[in-house]
């Protein structure tokens, strides 16, 4: 006898089921079926270099699958098929599929270990990359619910015409997109922008610029950057809530920022990552203008502007240090920032930059990330004293040369509101790291930070997670800790203890 359980109760139950298990429960009932299908296809990756993409494309020909995609990631690279293999065009599925047939098809497609039954193919073989592009273009009209799109084409040769491909995408979901991430060379940006994407609902834009692997023409690239890409960003400027600009190319970004400055009315997050001495050889005034003229709305700023070659030539940091101080002389800069991620340089003036940032934001600062400058004891003391005025600070990420119990004593007093703490330790207190950590563990056992409410603790040393015994000793001293390394738990996995295999650093 069947049991009729209300949908609301099933949805509540699903919150306690791990995603991997929920994906296998789609045959239980319609609610779990929908949840499992959304988990399986809500975030879809199509990587043309990966042969398995061809099998995935077959599934995307079904409306029951395609309509569930919310985030679509497309990585366009030349596909190199295995020798002797070839694929053909899948025909579109019959429009007379019933809901029951779609349900059964999805069960078969998702059931672990079950080989999918391919749709019929035409007899004419095609270039594998063109086959993927055409099949995607055919599937796009079914993907009517895509809201987030990522296109990465940094190593795609220029001989392929992507205009039909892009036009099909924009006609299907272009007007619905709220987030777009683009990565590629400037010629690729020209092609995309000339396809007239209708980004009426776009709020979040990320652009990542790479060098062109197939030609070197800096004058042509500069013209595209200034005459095509900058106006494109300017048109979107009034509606953007976040803008991320990352650049790995040799081309100077000065003119780009000079052209887009002052065009943002709602910008809440600015994220710029590039080598300052390579990307702002001419004039960094445009980036300053964006920071200052958008200050009323900017609440999050990430400035990862580490100069190229600074490890060999520390003087290369001079222009960045001077520019940061110049920005901070303007009272508007960072005036309303709540989350700051910054590389203050390793110059002596870098501490002045860091302290000025904290003092400027102390009334509302919630998160602070200090990149790539390892702080000495005296510098840590100065920073923590400045942070004492940041009553709302809940997340702090620092690099410190040495970790000792005294560091935690001071932090508990001067940053009592922290909920998450991330430390990268550059050196041990003695020549023997194991002896140092053993001494630290013994000493931390004499402390009990009951008033400190840290929930998540992350500590790295030497490019890897610090040992589990040290983490457990800290957790005993800070009873509120319930998560290590952002995992949501304090279990120490065996590979952490035995192999000290590092996780990927953020």
Secondary structure, DSSP 8 states (H G I E B T S, - for coil): ------HHHHHHHHTTS-HHHHGGGTTT-HHHHHHHHHHHHSEEEEETTSTHHHHHHHHHTSHHHHTT-SEEEEE-------TT---EEE----TT--HHHHHHHHHHHHSTT-------EEEEE--HHHHHHHHHHHHHTT-TT--EEEEE-TT--TTS--HHHHHHHHHHHGGG-SEEEEEE-HHHHHHHHHT----TT--EEEEEE---SS---HHHHHHHIIIIIHHHHHHHHTT-SEEEEEE-SSS--HHHHHHHTT--SS--EEEEES-HHHH-SS--HHHHHHHHHTTTT--EEEEE---TTTTT-GGGGHHHHHHHHHHHHSTTTTTT-SEEEE---SSTHHHHHHHHHHHHHTTT--EEEEEEEEE-HHHHHHHHHHHTT-TT--EEEEEES---HHHHHHHHHH-TT-SEEEEEE---SSS-HHHHHHHHHHHHTT---TT----EEEEEETTEE--HHHHHHHHHHSTT--EETTSSS----HHHHHT-------
